[in-house]
Amino acid sequence: MCKHTEICIAKERVCDGKWDCYDGSDEDLRGICVGNFSCAQDEFRCDSMTCIPDYLVCDGRADCEDRSDEKWTVCRAFLFLVVLLKDIH
């Protein structure tokens, strides 16, 4: 159930990275979602607990609302994987 309304949402829609409650209470980071949230295999999990496609990570444009997809620590690891995969193929 959303915090500030009587609206109920399906269990699988809680902590899925998309706001189904107008206030985002189904994605409440300080409560139920921490530790329970994951993205699809081809997605990146933003620090703000939303998901973006992998191809948007480290592209020079912030796609996560918190800009976590462009952090140096993320991009350094991402670039290492790209170089490693290129060497393998």
N, CA, C and O atoms as a CHARMM CRD file, in Angstrom:
* protein
*
  356
    1    1 MET  N      0.84300  -1.18000   0.00000 PROA 1      0.00000
    2    1 MET  CA     0.00000   0.00000   0.00000 PROA 1      0.00000
    3    1 MET  C      0.88900   1.24400   0.00000 PROA 1      0.00000
    4    1 MET  O      1.90400   1.29300   0.69600 PROA 1      0.00000
    5    2 CYS  N      0.50600   2.22500  -0.77100 PROA 2      0.00000
    6    2 CYS  CA     1.22800   3.49200  -0.79200 PROA 2      0.00000
    7    2 CYS  C      1.03600   4.20800   0.54600 PROA 2      0.00000
    8    2 CYS  O     -0.02500   4.11400   1.16200 PROA 2      0.00000
    9    3 LYS  N      2.07100   4.92100   0.98500 PROA 3      0.00000
   10    3 LYS  CA     2.04600   5.54500   2.31100 PROA 3      0.00000
   11    3 LYS  C      0.93300   6.56600   2.50200 PROA 3      0.00000
   12    3 LYS  O      0.24200   6.54100   3.52000 PROA 3      0.00000
   13    4 HSD  N      0.75300   7.44600   1.55300 PROA 4      0.00000
   14    4 HSD  CA    -0.14400   8.58500   1.75000 PROA 4      0.00000
   15    4 HSD  C     -1.48700   8.44900   1.04700 PROA 4      0.00000
   16    4 HSD  O     -2.24100   9.41700   0.95300 PROA 4      0.00000
   17    5 THR  N     -1.78800   7.25600   0.55500 PROA 5      0.00000
   18    5 THR  CA    -3.08300   7.01300  -0.08700 PROA 5      0.00000
   19    5 THR  C     -3.55800   5.61900   0.29500 PROA 5      0.00000
   20    5 THR  O     -2.85900   4.88400   0.99200 PROA 5      0.00000
   21    6 GLU  N     -4.71100   5.27300  -0.15100 PROA 6      0.00000
   22    6 GLU  CA    -5.25600   3.93500   0.08700 PROA 6      0.00000
   23    6 GLU  C     -5.00200   3.01000  -1.10400 PROA 6      0.00000
   24    6 GLU  O     -5.61500   1.94800  -1.21200 PROA 6      0.00000
   25    7 ILE  N     -4.10600   3.41300  -1.98500 PROA 7      0.00000
   26    7 ILE  CA    -3.82700   2.63700  -3.19200 PROA 7      0.00000
   27    7 ILE  C     -2.93300   1.44800  -2.85700 PROA 7      0.00000
   28    7 ILE  O     -1.90400   1.59700  -2.19700 PROA 7      0.00000
   29    8 CYS  N     -3.33300   0.27600  -3.31500 PROA 8      0.00000
   30    8 CYS  CA    -2.51600  -0.93000  -3.16500 PROA 8      0.00000
   31    8 CYS  C     -1.88600  -1.25600  -4.51500 PROA 8      0.00000
   32    8 CYS  O     -2.51800  -1.11000  -5.56100 PROA 8      0.00000
   33    9 ILE  N     -0.65400  -1.69100  -4.47600 PROA 9      0.00000
   34    9 ILE  CA     0.02200  -2.10700  -5.70200 PROA 9      0.00000
   35    9 ILE  C      0.49300  -3.55000  -5.53700 PROA 9      0.00000
   36    9 ILE  O      0.64200  -4.04300  -4.41900 PROA 9      0.00000
   37   10 ALA  N      0.72100  -4.20600  -6.64600 PROA 10     0.00000
   38   10 ALA  CA     1.17000  -5.60400  -6.62100 PROA 10     0.00000
   39   10 ALA  C      2.54900  -5.70800  -5.97600 PROA 10     0.00000
   40   10 ALA  O      3.37900  -4.81200  -6.13000 PROA 10     0.00000
   41   11 LYS  N      2.78700  -6.78500  -5.26400 PROA 11     0.00000
   42   11 LYS  CA     4.04400  -6.99300  -4.54700 PROA 11     0.00000
   43   11 LYS  C      5.25800  -6.91000  -5.47400 PROA 11     0.00000
   44   11 LYS  O      6.30000  -6.37900  -5.08800 PROA 11     0.00000
   45   12 GLU  N      5.12600  -7.43000  -6.68700 PROA 12     0.00000
   46   12 GLU  CA     6.25700  -7.40000  -7.61500 PROA 12     0.00000
   47   12 GLU  C      6.57500  -6.00800  -8.14000 PROA 12     0.00000
   48   12 GLU  O      7.60900  -5.80700  -8.77700 PROA 12     0.00000
   49   13 ARG  N      5.69700  -5.04500  -7.88000 PROA 13     0.00000
   50   13 ARG  CA     5.94700  -3.67000  -8.31600 PROA 13     0.00000
   51   13 ARG  C      6.60800  -2.83100  -7.23000 PROA 13     0.00000
   52   13 ARG  O      6.93600  -1.66600  -7.45500 PROA 13     0.00000
   53   14 VAL  N      6.80400  -3.41700  -6.05800 PROA 14     0.00000
   54   14 VAL  CA     7.49900  -2.73300  -4.96100 PROA 14     0.00000
   55   14 VAL  C      8.99800  -2.94300  -5.15500 PROA 14     0.00000
   56   14 VAL  O      9.44200  -4.05800  -5.42700 PROA 14     0.00000
   57   15 CYS  N      9.76900  -1.87700  -5.01600 PROA 15     0.00000
   58   15 CYS  CA    11.23600  -1.93200  -5.15900 PROA 15     0.00000
   59   15 CYS  C     11.67000  -2.39300  -6.54800 PROA 15     0.00000
   60   15 CYS  O     12.67300  -3.09600  -6.68100 PROA 15     0.00000
   61   16 ASP  N     10.92600  -2.00500  -7.57900 PROA 16     0.00000
   62   16 ASP  CA    11.29900  -2.39900  -8.94000 PROA 16     0.00000
   63   16 ASP  C     11.98300  -1.27200  -9.70600 PROA 16     0.00000
   64   16 ASP  O     12.24700  -1.40400 -10.90100 PROA 16     0.00000
   65   17 GLY  N     12.27000  -0.16500  -9.02300 PROA 17     0.00000
   66   17 GLY  CA    12.94700   0.95300  -9.66000 PROA 17     0.00000
   67   17 GLY  C     12.02900   1.93500 -10.34800 PROA 17     0.00000
   68   17 GLY  O     12.50000   2.91300 -10.92800 PROA 17     0.00000
   69   18 LYS  N     10.73900   1.70100 -10.30000 PROA 18     0.00000
   70   18 LYS  CA     9.76700   2.60300 -10.93300 PROA 18     0.00000
   71   18 LYS  C      8.72500   3.01000  -9.90200 PROA 18     0.00000
   72   18 LYS  O      8.20500   2.17300  -9.16500 PROA 18     0.00000
   73   19 TRP  N      8.43000   4.28800  -9.85900 PROA 19     0.00000
   74   19 TRP  CA     7.42400   4.79000  -8.91700 PROA 19     0.00000
   75   19 TRP  C      6.03400   4.38000  -9.37700 PROA 19     0.00000
   76   19 TRP  O      5.59800   4.77600 -10.45800 PROA 19     0.00000
   77   20 ASP  N      5.34200   3.60000  -8.57900 PROA 20     0.00000
   78   20 ASP  CA     3.94400   3.27400  -8.82900 PROA 20     0.00000
   79   20 ASP  C      3.04100   4.08500  -7.91100 PROA 20     0.00000
   80   20 ASP  O      1.88400   4.33700  -8.24600 PROA 20     0.00000
   81   21 CYS  N      3.55300   4.49300  -6.76400 PROA 21     0.00000
   82   21 CYS  CA     2.84900   5.41600  -5.86700 PROA 21     0.00000
   83   21 CYS  C      3.27300   6.83000  -6.25000 PROA 21     0.00000
   84   21 CYS  O      4.44200   7.05500  -6.56200 PROA 21     0.00000
   85   22 TYR  N      2.35500   7.77600  -6.23300 PROA 22     0.00000
   86   22 TYR  CA     2.68500   9.13300  -6.66200 PROA 22     0.00000
   87   22 TYR  C      3.80700   9.73800  -5.83300 PROA 22     0.00000
   88   22 TYR  O      4.53000  10.60800  -6.31800 PROA 22     0.00000
   89   23 ASP  N      3.96500   9.29000  -4.58200 PROA 23     0.00000
   90   23 ASP  CA     4.99600   9.83800  -3.70000 PROA 23     0.00000
   91   23 ASP  C      6.26600   8.99400  -3.67200 PROA 23     0.00000
   92   23 ASP  O      7.20400   9.31100  -2.94000 PROA 23     0.00000
   93   24 GLY  N      6.30400   7.92700  -4.46000 PROA 24     0.00000
   94   24 GLY  CA     7.48200   7.06800  -4.51300 PROA 24     0.00000
   95   24 GLY  C      7.65800   6.16900  -3.30900 PROA 24     0.00000
   96   24 GLY  O      8.72100   5.57400  -3.12900 PROA 24     0.00000
   97   25 SER  N      6.63200   6.06200  -2.48300 PROA 25     0.00000
   98   25 SER  CA     6.77900   5.27300  -1.25600 PROA 25     0.00000
   99   25 SER  C      6.96900   3.78100  -1.52800 PROA 25     0.00000
  100   25 SER  O      7.42500   3.05300  -0.64800 PROA 25     0.00000
  101   26 ASP  N      6.62800   3.31600  -2.72600 PROA 26     0.00000
  102   26 ASP  CA     6.90100   1.91500  -3.06600 PROA 26     0.00000
  103   26 ASP  C      8.37600   1.69400  -3.41100 PROA 26     0.00000
  104   26 ASP  O      8.81300   0.55700  -3.58900 PROA 26     0.00000
  105   27 GLU  N      9.13200   2.78100  -3.50200 PROA 27     0.00000
  106   27 GLU  CA    10.57100   2.71600  -3.76800 PROA 27     0.00000
  107   27 GLU  C     11.35100   3.39800  -2.64100 PROA 27     0.00000
  108   27 GLU  O     12.45300   3.89500  -2.86900 PROA 27     0.00000
  109   28 ASP  N     10.80100   3.42600  -1.45600 PROA 28     0.00000
  110   28 ASP  CA    11.38500   4.11700  -0.30600 PROA 28     0.00000
  111   28 ASP  C     12.74500   3.52800   0.05300 PROA 28     0.00000
  112   28 ASP  O     12.83400   2.40700   0.55400 PROA 28     0.00000
  113   29 LEU  N     13.79200   4.28500  -0.20300 PROA 29     0.00000
  114   29 LEU  CA    15.15200   3.79900   0.00600 PROA 29     0.00000
  115   29 LEU  C     15.49600   3.58900   1.47300 PROA 29     0.00000
  116   29 LEU  O     16.29200   2.70700   1.79600 PROA 29     0.00000
  117   30 ARG  N     14.92600   4.36100   2.34700 PROA 30     0.00000
  118   30 ARG  CA    15.26600   4.27000   3.76200 PROA 30     0.00000
  119   30 ARG  C     14.50300   3.16000   4.45800 PROA 30     0.00000
  120   30 ARG  O     14.71800   2.90100   5.64200 PROA 30     0.00000
  121   31 GLY  N     13.63500   2.52000   3.74900 PROA 31     0.00000
  122   31 GLY  CA    12.82300   1.49300   4.37700 PROA 31     0.00000
  123   31 GLY  C     12.97400   0.13900   3.72400 PROA 31     0.00000
  124   31 GLY  O     14.00200  -0.52500   3.85500 PROA 31     0.00000
  125   32 ILE  N     11.94500  -0.25200   3.02700 PROA 32     0.00000
  126   32 ILE  CA    11.82000  -1.62400   2.54900 PROA 32     0.00000
  127   32 ILE  C     12.75200  -2.00500   1.41000 PROA 32     0.00000
  128   32 ILE  O     13.03800  -3.19000   1.24000 PROA 32     0.00000
  129   33 CYS  N     13.23100  -1.06400   0.63300 PROA 33     0.00000
  130   33 CYS  CA    13.93700  -1.42700  -0.59500 PROA 33     0.00000
  131   33 CYS  C     15.42400  -1.70600  -0.42200 PROA 33     0.00000
  132   33 CYS  O     15.99600  -2.45100  -1.21800 PROA 33     0.00000
  133   34 VAL  N     16.04700  -1.14900   0.55900 PROA 34     0.00000
  134   34 VAL  CA    17.48600  -1.33100   0.71000 PROA 34     0.00000
  135   34 VAL  C     17.79000  -2.81400   0.87700 PROA 34     0.00000
  136   34 VAL  O     17.26100  -3.47000   1.77400 PROA 34     0.00000
  137   35 GLY  N     18.63500  -3.32600   0.01700 PROA 35     0.00000
  138   35 GLY  CA    19.00400  -4.73600   0.06400 PROA 35     0.00000
  139   35 GLY  C     18.07600  -5.64900  -0.71900 PROA 35     0.00000
  140   35 GLY  O     18.44700  -6.78400  -1.01600 PROA 35     0.00000
  141   36 ASN  N     16.88400  -5.18700  -1.05900 PROA 36     0.00000
  142   36 ASN  CA    15.91800  -6.01200  -1.78500 PROA 36     0.00000
  143   36 ASN  C     15.81800  -5.64200  -3.25400 PROA 36     0.00000
  144   36 ASN  O     15.01100  -6.22000  -3.98200 PROA 36     0.00000
  145   37 PHE  N     16.60700  -4.70900  -3.69200 PROA 37     0.00000
  146   37 PHE  CA    16.43200  -4.13600  -5.01600 PROA 37     0.00000
  147   37 PHE  C     17.51200  -4.62500  -5.97100 PROA 37     0.00000
  148   37 PHE  O     18.70000  -4.57100  -5.65200 PROA 37     0.00000
  149   38 SER  N     17.10600  -5.09200  -7.11800 PROA 38     0.00000
  150   38 SER  CA    18.07600  -5.46300  -8.14300 PROA 38     0.00000
  151   38 SER  C     17.51600  -5.08900  -9.51100 PROA 38     0.00000
  152   38 SER  O     16.30500  -4.96600  -9.69500 PROA 38     0.00000
  153   39 CYS  N     18.41800  -4.91300 -10.45100 PROA 39     0.00000
  154   39 CYS  CA    18.03700  -4.58200 -11.82000 PROA 39     0.00000
  155   39 CYS  C     18.19200  -5.82700 -12.68800 PROA 39     0.00000
  156   39 CYS  O     18.74900  -6.83700 -12.25800 PROA 39     0.00000
  157   40 ALA  N     17.69600  -5.73600 -13.89800 PROA 40     0.00000
  158   40 ALA  CA    17.87100  -6.82400 -14.86300 PROA 40     0.00000
  159   40 ALA  C     19.35600  -6.97600 -15.19300 PROA 40     0.00000
  160   40 ALA  O     20.14700  -6.07000 -14.93100 PROA 40     0.00000
  161   41 GLN  N     19.72700  -8.09500 -15.75600 PROA 41     0.00000
  162   41 GLN  CA    21.12900  -8.40200 -16.03500 PROA 41     0.00000
  163   41 GLN  C     21.78200  -7.37500 -16.96400 PROA 41     0.00000
  164   41 GLN  O     22.98000  -7.12000 -16.84800 PROA 41     0.00000
  165   42 ASP  N     21.02100  -6.79000 -17.87000 PROA 42     0.00000
  166   42 ASP  CA    21.57900  -5.82300 -18.81100 PROA 42     0.00000
  167   42 ASP  C     21.32400  -4.38000 -18.38700 PROA 42     0.00000
  168   42 ASP  O     21.32100  -3.47200 -19.21800 PROA 42     0.00000
  169   43 GLU  N     21.10800  -4.17400 -17.08000 PROA 43     0.00000
  170   43 GLU  CA    20.85500  -2.84200 -16.54500 PROA 43     0.00000
  171   43 GLU  C     21.84900  -2.50200 -15.43700 PROA 43     0.00000
  172   43 GLU  O     22.45000  -3.38200 -14.82100 PROA 43     0.00000
  173   44 PHE  N     21.99900  -1.21100 -15.20500 PROA 44     0.00000
  174   44 PHE  CA    22.84500  -0.67900 -14.14100 PROA 44     0.00000
  175   44 PHE  C     21.94500  -0.14900 -13.03800 PROA 44     0.00000
  176   44 PHE  O     20.95100   0.52300 -13.31300 PROA 44     0.00000
  177   45 ARG  N     22.29100  -0.44900 -11.78900 PROA 45     0.00000
  178   45 ARG  CA    21.51000   0.05900 -10.66000 PROA 45     0.00000
  179   45 ARG  C     22.11700   1.36800 -10.18500 PROA 45     0.00000
  180   45 ARG  O     23.25000   1.40100  -9.70400 PROA 45     0.00000
  181   46 CYS  N     21.35700   2.44600 -10.32100 PROA 46     0.00000
  182   46 CYS  CA    21.77700   3.75400  -9.82900 PROA 46     0.00000
  183   46 CYS  C     21.76500   3.74300  -8.29900 PROA 46     0.00000
  184   46 CYS  O     21.05200   2.95400  -7.67900 PROA 46     0.00000
  185   47 ASP  N     22.56200   4.62600  -7.70300 PROA 47     0.00000
  186   47 ASP  CA    22.55100   4.74800  -6.24600 PROA 47     0.00000
  187   47 ASP  C     21.16700   5.13100  -5.73500 PROA 47     0.00000
  188   47 ASP  O     20.81900   4.82300  -4.59500 PROA 47     0.00000
  189   48 SER  N     20.38500   5.79500  -6.56400 PROA 48     0.00000
  190   48 SER  CA    19.03600   6.22500  -6.18500 PROA 48     0.00000
  191   48 SER  C     18.00800   5.10500  -6.33700 PROA 48     0.00000
  192   48 SER  O     16.80500   5.34200  -6.23400 PROA 48     0.00000
  193   49 MET  N     18.49000   3.87800  -6.58300 PROA 49     0.00000
  194   49 MET  CA    17.64200   2.68900  -6.69400 PROA 49     0.00000
  195   49 MET  C     16.70800   2.72700  -7.90300 PROA 49     0.00000
  196   49 MET  O     15.55600   2.30000  -7.81800 PROA 49     0.00000
  197   50 THR  N     17.19900   3.22800  -9.00300 PROA 50     0.00000
  198   50 THR  CA    16.49800   3.11800 -10.27700 PROA 50     0.00000
  199   50 THR  C     17.41900   2.35700 -11.22800 PROA 50     0.00000
  200   50 THR  O     18.61500   2.23200 -10.96600 PROA 50     0.00000
  201   51 CYS  N     16.88200   1.86300 -12.30000 PROA 51     0.00000
  202   51 CYS  CA    17.66400   1.08400 -13.26500 PROA 51     0.00000
  203   51 CYS  C     17.73100   1.81800 -14.59600 PROA 51     0.00000
  204   51 CYS  O     16.76000   2.43300 -15.03700 PROA 51     0.00000
  205   52 ILE  N     18.89400   1.74000 -15.22000 PROA 52     0.00000
  206   52 ILE  CA    19.05100   2.27700 -16.57300 PROA 52     0.00000
  207   52 ILE  C     19.73800   1.20400 -17.41800 PROA 52     0.00000
  208   52 ILE  O     20.42900   0.34600 -16.86800 PROA 52     0.00000
  209   53 PRO  N     19.56600   1.23200 -18.73300 PROA 53     0.00000
  210   53 PRO  CA    20.25800   0.26600 -19.58600 PROA 53     0.00000
  211   53 PRO  C     21.78000   0.40900 -19.45300 PROA 53     0.00000
  212   53 PRO  O     22.28900   1.52000 -19.30600 PROA 53     0.00000
  213   54 ASP  N     22.49200  -0.70100 -19.50400 PROA 54     0.00000
  214   54 ASP  CA    23.95500  -0.69900 -19.38000 PROA 54     0.00000
  215   54 ASP  C     24.63600   0.24900 -20.36100 PROA 54     0.00000
  216   54 ASP  O     25.62900   0.89000 -20.01700 PROA 54     0.00000
  217   55 TYR  N     24.10800   0.34100 -21.58100 PROA 55     0.00000
  218   55 TYR  CA    24.78900   1.14300 -22.59500 PROA 55     0.00000
  219   55 TYR  C     24.79600   2.64500 -22.28100 PROA 55     0.00000
  220   55 TYR  O     25.49100   3.40800 -22.95100 PROA 55     0.00000
  221   56 LEU  N     24.03500   3.07200 -21.28000 PROA 56     0.00000
  222   56 LEU  CA    24.02500   4.47900 -20.89600 PROA 56     0.00000
  223   56 LEU  C     25.06200   4.80900 -19.82400 PROA 56     0.00000
  224   56 LEU  O     25.26300   5.97900 -19.49800 PROA 56     0.00000
  225   57 VAL  N     25.71800   3.79200 -19.27400 PROA 57     0.00000
  226   57 VAL  CA    26.70500   4.00500 -18.21000 PROA 57     0.00000
  227   57 VAL  C     27.98800   4.56900 -18.80900 PROA 57     0.00000
  228   57 VAL  O     28.48400   4.07100 -19.82000 PROA 57     0.00000
  229   58 CYS  N     28.51800   5.60700 -18.18100 PROA 58     0.00000
  230   58 CYS  CA    29.79700   6.22200 -18.57300 PROA 58     0.00000
  231   58 CYS  C     29.79000   6.71600 -20.01800 PROA 58     0.00000
  232   58 CYS  O     30.78000   6.57500 -20.73600 PROA 58     0.00000
  233   59 ASP  N     28.67400   7.28900 -20.43300 PROA 59     0.00000
  234   59 ASP  CA    28.57700   7.81200 -21.79700 PROA 59     0.00000
  235   59 ASP  C     28.76700   9.32500 -21.84200 PROA 59     0.00000
  236   59 ASP  O     28.55500   9.94800 -22.88200 PROA 59     0.00000
  237   60 GLY  N     29.17000   9.92200 -20.70700 PROA 60     0.00000
  238   60 GLY  CA    29.38200  11.36300 -20.64700 PROA 60     0.00000
  239   60 GLY  C     28.13200  12.15000 -20.32500 PROA 60     0.00000
  240   60 GLY  O     28.17400  13.37800 -20.24900 PROA 60     0.00000
  241   61 ARG  N     27.03000  11.46800 -20.13800 PROA 61     0.00000
  242   61 ARG  CA    25.75400  12.12300 -19.82900 PROA 61     0.00000
  243   61 ARG  C     25.13900  11.41700 -18.62600 PROA 61     0.00000
  244   61 ARG  O     25.02200  10.19100 -18.61700 PROA 61     0.00000
  245   62 ALA  N     24.74700  12.17800 -17.61700 PROA 62     0.00000
  246   62 ALA  CA    24.14200  11.58900 -16.41700 PROA 62     0.00000
  247   62 ALA  C     22.72600  11.13100 -16.73500 PROA 62     0.00000
  248   62 ALA  O     21.86200  11.94400 -17.06400 PROA 62     0.00000
  249   63 ASP  N     22.49600   9.84600 -16.63700 PROA 63     0.00000
  250   63 ASP  CA    21.17500   9.28400 -16.88300 PROA 63     0.00000
  251   63 ASP  C     20.47400   8.91000 -15.58200 PROA 63     0.00000
  252   63 ASP  O     19.24500   8.85500 -15.53500 PROA 63     0.00000
  253   64 CYS  N     21.23800   8.65400 -14.53600 PROA 64     0.00000
  254   64 CYS  CA    20.66300   8.45200 -13.20300 PROA 64     0.00000
  255   64 CYS  C     20.38500   9.82800 -12.60900 PROA 64     0.00000
  256   64 CYS  O     21.17500  10.75400 -12.79200 PROA 64     0.00000
  257   65 GLU  N     19.28200   9.96500 -11.90900 PROA 65     0.00000
  258   65 GLU  CA    18.96300  11.26700 -11.31600 PROA 65     0.00000
  259   65 GLU  C     20.02600  11.71200 -10.32200 PROA 65     0.00000
  260   65 GLU  O     20.16900  12.90900 -10.07600 PROA 65     0.00000
  261   66 ASP  N     20.77500  10.77700  -9.74600 PROA 66     0.00000
  262   66 ASP  CA    21.83600  11.11500  -8.79400 PROA 66     0.00000
  263   66 ASP  C     23.22500  11.14000  -9.44800 PROA 66     0.00000
  264   66 ASP  O     24.23000  11.30600  -8.75700 PROA 66     0.00000
  265   67 ARG  N     23.28100  10.97700 -10.75800 PROA 67     0.00000
  266   67 ARG  CA    24.51100  11.01100 -11.55800 PROA 67     0.00000
  267   67 ARG  C     25.46800   9.85700 -11.25300 PROA 67     0.00000
  268   67 ARG  O     26.63600   9.91300 -11.63800 PROA 67     0.00000
  269   68 SER  N     24.99800   8.82500 -10.57600 PROA 68     0.00000
  270   68 SER  CA    25.88700   7.73300 -10.17800 PROA 68     0.00000
  271   68 SER  C     26.40500   6.91800 -11.36300 PROA 68     0.00000
  272   68 SER  O     27.39900   6.20400 -11.22800 PROA 68     0.00000
  273   69 ASP  N     25.75500   7.01300 -12.50900 PROA 69     0.00000
  274   69 ASP  CA    26.23300   6.28500 -13.69200 PROA 69     0.00000
  275   69 ASP  C     27.45600   6.94300 -14.32300 PROA 69     0.00000
  276   69 ASP  O     28.06100   6.37700 -15.23400 PROA 69     0.00000
  277   70 GLU  N     27.82300   8.12100 -13.85200 PROA 70     0.00000
  278   70 GLU  CA    28.98500   8.83000 -14.38600 PROA 70     0.00000
  279   70 GLU  C     30.07200   9.04100 -13.33000 PROA 70     0.00000
  280   70 GLU  O     31.00800   9.80500 -13.56400 PROA 70     0.00000
  281   71 LYS  N     29.96700   8.38300 -12.17700 PROA 71     0.00000
  282   71 LYS  CA    30.99600   8.51200 -11.14000 PROA 71     0.00000
  283   71 LYS  C     32.28900   7.85700 -11.62000 PROA 71     0.00000
  284   71 LYS  O     32.25700   6.84600 -12.32100 PROA 71     0.00000
  285   72 TRP  N     33.41900   8.43600 -11.24100 PROA 72     0.00000
  286   72 TRP  CA    34.70800   7.91700 -11.67700 PROA 72     0.00000
  287   72 TRP  C     34.90400   6.46600 -11.24600 PROA 72     0.00000
  288   72 TRP  O     35.42300   5.66400 -12.02300 PROA 72     0.00000
  289   73 THR  N     34.50500   6.11600 -10.04100 PROA 73     0.00000
  290   73 THR  CA    34.70000   4.74200  -9.57100 PROA 73     0.00000
  291   73 THR  C     33.91200   3.75400 -10.42700 PROA 73     0.00000
  292   73 THR  O     34.38500   2.65000 -10.69700 PROA 73     0.00000
  293   74 VAL  N     32.73100   4.14200 -10.84700 PROA 74     0.00000
  294   74 VAL  CA    31.91300   3.28500 -11.71500 PROA 74     0.00000
  295   74 VAL  C     32.54900   3.19200 -13.09800 PROA 74     0.00000
  296   74 VAL  O     32.69600   2.09800 -13.64400 PROA 74     0.00000
  297   75 CYS  N     32.92300   4.32800 -13.65900 PROA 75     0.00000
  298   75 CYS  CA    33.46200   4.35400 -15.02100 PROA 75     0.00000
  299   75 CYS  C     34.81800   3.66200 -15.11200 PROA 75     0.00000
  300   75 CYS  O     35.11600   3.01700 -16.11700 PROA 75     0.00000
  301   76 ARG  N     35.63300   3.78500 -14.08500 PROA 76     0.00000
  302   76 ARG  CA    36.92900   3.11400 -14.08500 PROA 76     0.00000
  303   76 ARG  C     36.72600   1.59800 -14.17500 PROA 76     0.00000
  304   76 ARG  O     37.38400   0.92900 -14.97200 PROA 76     0.00000
  305   77 ALA  N     35.82300   1.06400 -13.36400 PROA 77     0.00000
  306   77 ALA  CA    35.53700  -0.37700 -13.39400 PROA 77     0.00000
  307   77 ALA  C     34.91800  -0.77500 -14.73200 PROA 77     0.00000
  308   77 ALA  O     35.24500  -1.82500 -15.28500 PROA 77     0.00000
  309   78 PHE  N     34.02900   0.06000 -15.24500 PROA 78     0.00000
  310   78 PHE  CA    33.37000  -0.20500 -16.52500 PROA 78     0.00000
  311   78 PHE  C     34.39000  -0.24500 -17.66400 PROA 78     0.00000
  312   78 PHE  O     34.35800  -1.15100 -18.49700 PROA 78     0.00000
  313   79 LEU  N     35.28700   0.72800 -17.69800 PROA 79     0.00000
  314   79 LEU  CA    36.29800   0.77700 -18.75300 PROA 79     0.00000
  315   79 LEU  C     37.25200  -0.41000 -18.66700 PROA 79     0.00000
  316   79 LEU  O     37.68600  -0.93000 -19.69500 PROA 79     0.00000
  317   80 PHE  N     37.57800  -0.84100 -17.46100 PROA 80     0.00000
  318   80 PHE  CA    38.41900  -2.02200 -17.27900 PROA 80     0.00000
  319   80 PHE  C     37.76000  -3.24500 -17.90900 PROA 80     0.00000
  320   80 PHE  O     38.42200  -4.02700 -18.59300 PROA 80     0.00000
  321   81 LEU  N     36.45900  -3.41100 -17.67900 PROA 81     0.00000
  322   81 LEU  CA    35.73500  -4.55100 -18.25300 PROA 81     0.00000
  323   81 LEU  C     35.69000  -4.48500 -19.77300 PROA 81     0.00000
  324   81 LEU  O     35.83300  -5.50500 -20.44700 PROA 81     0.00000
  325   82 VAL  N     35.49500  -3.29800 -20.30800 PROA 82     0.00000
  326   82 VAL  CA    35.45000  -3.13400 -21.76600 PROA 82     0.00000
  327   82 VAL  C     36.78900  -3.53000 -22.37700 PROA 82     0.00000
  328   82 VAL  O     36.82800  -4.26300 -23.36500 PROA 82     0.00000
  329   83 VAL  N     37.88500  -3.04900 -21.79500 PROA 83     0.00000
  330   83 VAL  CA    39.21900  -3.38100 -22.30000 PROA 83     0.00000
  331   83 VAL  C     39.47700  -4.87500 -22.16800 PROA 83     0.00000
  332   83 VAL  O     40.00700  -5.49900 -23.08700 PROA 83     0.00000
  333   84 LEU  N     39.10700  -5.44700 -21.04000 PROA 84     0.00000
  334   84 LEU  CA    39.29400  -6.87700 -20.80900 PROA 84     0.00000
  335   84 LEU  C     38.52600  -7.70900 -21.83700 PROA 84     0.00000
  336   84 LEU  O     39.06100  -8.66900 -22.39100 PROA 84     0.00000
  337   85 LEU  N     37.28400  -7.34000 -22.08400 PROA 85     0.00000
  338   85 LEU  CA    36.46700  -8.07700 -23.05400 PROA 85     0.00000
  339   85 LEU  C     37.00500  -7.93400 -24.47600 PROA 85     0.00000
  340   85 LEU  O     36.94700  -8.88300 -25.25800 PROA 85     0.00000
  341   86 LYS  N     37.52600  -6.75600 -24.81600 PROA 86     0.00000
  342   86 LYS  CA    38.10500  -6.56900 -26.15200 PROA 86     0.00000
  343   86 LYS  C     39.32700  -7.45600 -26.33600 PROA 86     0.00000
  344   86 LYS  O     39.54000  -8.00800 -27.41500 PROA 86     0.00000
  345   87 ASP  N     40.13500  -7.59500 -25.28100 PROA 87     0.00000
  346   87 ASP  CA    41.32400  -8.44700 -25.35500 PROA 87     0.00000
  347   87 ASP  C     40.95700  -9.91300 -25.52000 PROA 87     0.00000
  348   87 ASP  O     41.68200 -10.66600 -26.16900 PROA 87     0.00000
  349   88 ILE  N     39.84600 -10.31900 -24.94300 PROA 88     0.00000
  350   88 ILE  CA    39.40800 -11.71300 -25.02900 PROA 88     0.00000
  351   88 ILE  C     38.93600 -12.04400 -26.43900 PROA 88     0.00000
  352   88 ILE  O     39.18400 -13.14100 -26.94000 PROA 88     0.00000
  353   89 HSD  N     38.25900 -11.10000 -27.07400 PROA 89     0.00000
  354   89 HSD  CA    37.70600 -11.34700 -28.41300 PROA 89     0.00000
  355   89 HSD  C     38.72500 -10.94900 -29.40200 PROA 89     0.00000
  356   89 HSD  O     38.49500 -11.06300 -30.60500 PROA 89     0.00000
